[in-house]
Amino acid sequence: MELPQSVPAISHLFSSFSAFLEVMYDPYLTWRSFVRGQSADYSRLSYKPHSVHVEIVPFIYDCFQEEKLIRYAEIGESLLNILGAVICGSQRNGMKAICPATVSITMSILRQWESANNLRRVALQCYALMVIVLQKSSPEERQIDLVTLVQLYCDALQELLATKHFDSGDANFDITSDADQDVAIDMAALSSTVAAVKFFVTGDAGVSEAVSDSNLLELLTNLPKLIKPWHIS
């Protein structure tokens, strides 16, 4: 990823690799259905996908430790599509893939205004899927509990709200990153993140309890007051 001319080839490699693993771990393409707003009925899926290889999740995590990955959203999307397919393909693999490491990946994308809109969209879908799959599991199966998952989402929202990008008194307002002029902020970051709440807030008792135990409702009701001082024209 150091050489710009090599990016298309690397992006194509990751896309092909992602497609291969999606078919292996999610042969019914339930992740792609979920992305389109359709939920799979696992009781009707007769074929059980392969058990996820022990190196897949660490590989995805390690890739996202490269700070410059944020500049290459297509590569990040391919990696998240692998994660989504593993989680969506079977409950067994999903419980292996939903862990503090993968949750930290989605949170690192959601809390940054600099994350590309398409990458943020896939990260939000992955996060919603994590909540949905966890609520179908028993507490002893989980590597991270629902309350923690929802609270981390709240923390990401709070980081977005803490931005100085829209301070009215900032005479040097610039929507590009100070560190790298090639990286611009996603103006829809906050609205996309808030809108995604509808994907995972369901009538399930576990999710409702997790929401009430976090400060999500307080955050959402205070949004108008919190963004009122922002200078956006």
Residue pairs with C-beta under 8 A, 6 or more apart in sequence:
1 7
1 10
1 66
1 68
1 69
1 71
1 72
1 75
7 72
10 72
10 75
11 72
11 74
11 75
11 78
14 74
14 75
14 78
14 79
15 74
15 78
17 78
17 82
18 78
18 79
18 81
18 82
21 56
21 82
21 85
21 86
22 29
22 31
22 32
22 81
22 82
22 85
23 29
24 49
24 50
25 49
25 50
25 52
25 82
25 85
25 86
25 89
25 90
25 93
26 32
26 49
26 85
26 86
26 88
26 89
27 47
27 49
27 89
28 40
28 45
28 47
28 89
30 40
30 45
30 88
30 89
31 81
31 84
31 85
31 87
31 88
31 89
31 129
33 39
33 40
34 40
34 84
34 88
34 125
34 129
35 84
35 122
35 125
40 88
42 90
42 91
48 90
49 89
49 90
49 93
51 92
51 93
52 86
52 93
52 96
52 97
56 82
56 86
56 97
57 83
57 86
57 96
57 97
57 99
57 101
57 102
58 101
60 79
60 82
60 83
60 102
60 105
61 101
61 102
61 104
61 105
63 69
63 75
63 79
64 76
64 79
64 105
64 108
69 75
69 76
70 76
70 109
70 112
70 114
70 115
70 116
70 119
70 183
71 180
71 182
71 183
73 115
73 116
73 118
73 119
76 109
76 116
76 119
76 122
77 118
77 119
77 122
80 105
80 106
80 119
80 122
80 123
80 126
81 122
83 97
83 102
83 105
83 126
84 122
84 125
84 126
84 129
86 93
86 94
86 96
86 97
87 93
87 94
87 97
87 98
87 126
87 129
87 130
87 133
88 94
88 129
88 133
91 133
91 136
91 137
94 133
95 133
95 137
95 141
95 142
95 143
98 130
98 133
98 134
98 142
98 143
98 144
99 143
99 144
100 143
100 144
102 126
102 130
103 127
103 130
103 144
103 149
103 152
105 123
106 123
106 124
106 126
106 127
106 130
107 152
107 153
107 155
107 156
109 115
109 119
109 120
109 123
110 120
110 123
110 124
110 127
110 153
110 156
110 160
110 193
111 155
111 156
111 159
111 160
112 189
113 160
113 163
113 165
113 185
113 186
113 189
114 177
114 183
114 184
114 185
114 186
115 123
115 186
115 189
116 186
117 186
117 188
117 189
117 192
120 186
120 189
120 192
120 193
121 192
124 192
124 193
124 196
124 199
125 196
125 199
127 149
127 153
127 196
127 200
128 196
128 199
128 200
130 149
131 146
131 149
131 150
131 200
131 207
132 200
132 202
134 142
134 144
134 145
134 146
134 149
134 206
135 146
135 202
135 204
135 206
135 207
139 145
145 210
146 206
146 207
146 209
146 210
147 209
147 210
147 213
147 214
149 210
150 207
150 210
150 211
150 213
150 214
150 216
151 213
151 214
151 215
153 214
153 216
154 214
154 215
154 216
154 219
156 193
157 190
157 193
157 194
157 216
157 219
158 219
160 189
160 190
160 193
161 190
161 219
161 223
161 226
161 227
164 170
165 173
165 175
165 185
166 173
166 227
166 230
166 231
166 232
167 173
167 229
167 230
167 231
168 229
168 230
168 231
170 231
173 231
175 184
175 185
175 187
176 182
176 183
176 184
176 185
177 183
177 184
177 185
186 192
190 227
194 220
194 223
197 216
197 220
200 207
201 207
201 208
201 211
211 217
